[in-house]
């Protein structure tokens, strides 16, 4: 398993962003599994402080892929997205 997270939040800016990439492999000694998996998630956030103090608006996108050369029927792909409006900071 390997993973990397990168984030960026410039000083004095309402914008911030982050991204995560993960990769893993699984291999069984009896060749019943020979799989690779990759996941990518990224988000962009904007602080609405000028209009709504403590509130943020975020957009997130995700991609996942699983490939098993020993059992191709178990291969999967997934893409998803999320919009989050945070009303207050606790």
C-alpha positions as CSV (number, residue, x, y, z in Angstrom):
1,X,0.0,0.0,0.0
2,X,1.2,3.4,-0.9
3,X,-0.5,6.8,-0.5
4,X,0.1,10.4,-1.0
5,X,-1.8,13.5,0.2
6,X,-1.1,17.0,-1.0
7,X,-2.9,20.1,0.3
8,X,-2.7,23.7,-0.6
9,X,-4.1,26.7,1.3
10,X,-2.7,30.0,0.4
11,X,-2.4,32.5,3.3
12,X,-5.1,35.2,3.4
13,X,-7.2,33.2,0.9
14,X,-10.6,31.7,1.3
15,X,-9.7,28.9,-1.1
16,X,-8.1,25.6,-0.2
17,X,-7.6,22.3,-2.0
18,X,-6.3,18.8,-1.3
19,X,-5.8,15.6,-3.2
20,X,-5.1,12.0,-2.2
21,X,-3.8,9.1,-4.3
22,X,-3.6,5.5,-3.0
23,X,-2.3,2.4,-4.7
24,X,-2.3,-1.2,-3.4
25,X,-1.6,-4.7,-4.6
26,X,-2.7,-8.1,-3.4
27,X,-1.3,-11.4,-4.5
28,X,-2.1,-14.9,-3.2
29,X,0.5,-17.7,-3.3
30,X,-2.0,-20.0,-5.0
31,X,-2.7,-17.5,-7.8
32,X,-6.4,-17.1,-6.7
33,X,-5.9,-13.3,-6.5
34,X,-3.6,-11.0,-8.4
35,X,-5.2,-7.5,-7.8
36,X,-4.3,-3.9,-8.0
37,X,-6.4,-1.0,-6.6
38,X,-6.1,2.7,-7.1
39,X,-8.1,5.5,-5.5
40,X,-8.0,9.2,-6.2
41,X,-9.9,11.9,-4.2
42,X,-9.7,15.6,-4.6
43,X,-11.5,18.5,-3.1
44,X,-11.8,22.3,-3.5
45,X,-13.2,24.4,-0.6
46,X,-14.2,28.1,-0.5
47,X,-14.8,29.9,2.8
48,X,-17.9,32.1,2.6
49,X,-16.7,34.3,5.4
50,X,-17.5,37.6,3.7
51,X,-21.2,36.7,3.4
52,X,-21.6,33.9,6.0
53,X,-18.9,33.8,8.6
54,X,-17.8,30.2,9.5
55,X,-19.5,28.7,6.5
56,X,-17.8,26.9,3.6
57,X,-18.7,25.4,0.2
58,X,-16.8,22.3,-0.9
59,X,-16.7,20.2,-4.1
60,X,-15.2,16.7,-3.9
61,X,-14.6,14.2,-6.7
62,X,-13.6,10.5,-6.2
63,X,-12.3,7.8,-8.6
64,X,-11.7,4.1,-7.6
65,X,-10.5,1.2,-9.7
66,X,-10.0,-2.4,-8.7
67,X,-8.5,-4.9,-11.2
68,X,-7.9,-8.6,-10.5
69,X,-6.2,-10.5,-13.4
70,X,-7.0,-13.8,-11.7
71,X,-10.7,-13.1,-11.4
72,X,-11.6,-10.5,-14.1
73,X,-15.3,-10.6,-13.1
74,X,-14.4,-8.9,-9.8
75,X,-13.0,-5.7,-11.6
76,X,-14.8,-2.5,-10.5
77,X,-14.7,1.2,-11.5
78,X,-16.4,3.9,-9.5
79,X,-16.7,7.7,-10.0
80,X,-18.5,9.9,-7.5
81,X,-18.9,13.5,-6.5
82,X,-20.1,15.5,-3.6
83,X,-21.1,19.1,-2.9
84,X,-21.0,20.1,0.8
85,X,-22.3,23.3,2.3
86,X,-21.1,23.7,5.9
87,X,-23.3,26.1,7.8
88,X,-21.2,26.7,10.9
89,X,-17.9,25.9,12.6
90,X,-18.2,24.0,15.9
